[in-house]
Amino acid sequence: MAKKKSGGRKKKSESIFLVCEETGDKNYALRRKPGGEKLKLMKYSPRLRKHTLHLEKKK
């Protein structure tokens, strides 16, 4: 049985940060596939000790 060659490259995942909208702190780091809409999530902010809106920002 012959082996198949992998001609196409897969899209690599990119590293992104979730930045708190109120303080500007980078609280979370994620890896995800490129493309799609920017993330907007309610996450916990340790400095403010409450949940705030976090936006996606690349490195």
URURMO-V101450 format. One record per pair of residues at least 4 apart in sequence whose C-alpha atoms are under 8 Angstrom apart, sorted by the first residue. I is the first residue (numbers start at 1). J is the second residue. Records with the same first field share a line. If there is no record, write none. Layout:
# URURMO-V101450
I: J / J
This chain:
# URURMO-V101450
11: 33 / 34
12: 33 / 34
13: 31 / 32 / 33 / 34
14: 31 / 32 / 33 / 34
15: 29 / 30 / 31 / 32 / 58 / 59
16: 29 / 30 / 31 / 32 / 56 / 57 / 58 / 59
17: 26 / 27 / 28 / 29 / 30 / 56 / 57 / 58 / 59
18: 26 / 27 / 28 / 29 / 30 / 54 / 55 / 56 / 57
19: 24 / 25 / 26 / 27 / 28 / 54 / 55 / 56 / 57
20: 24 / 25 / 26 / 27 / 45 / 52 / 53 / 54 / 55
21: 52 / 53 / 54 / 55
22: 52 / 53
27: 45
38: 55 / 56
39: 55 / 56
40: 53 / 54 / 55 / 56
41: 53 / 54 / 55
42: 51 / 52 / 53 / 54
43: 51 / 52 / 53 / 54
44: 49 / 50 / 51 / 52
45: 49 / 50 / 51 / 52
46: 50
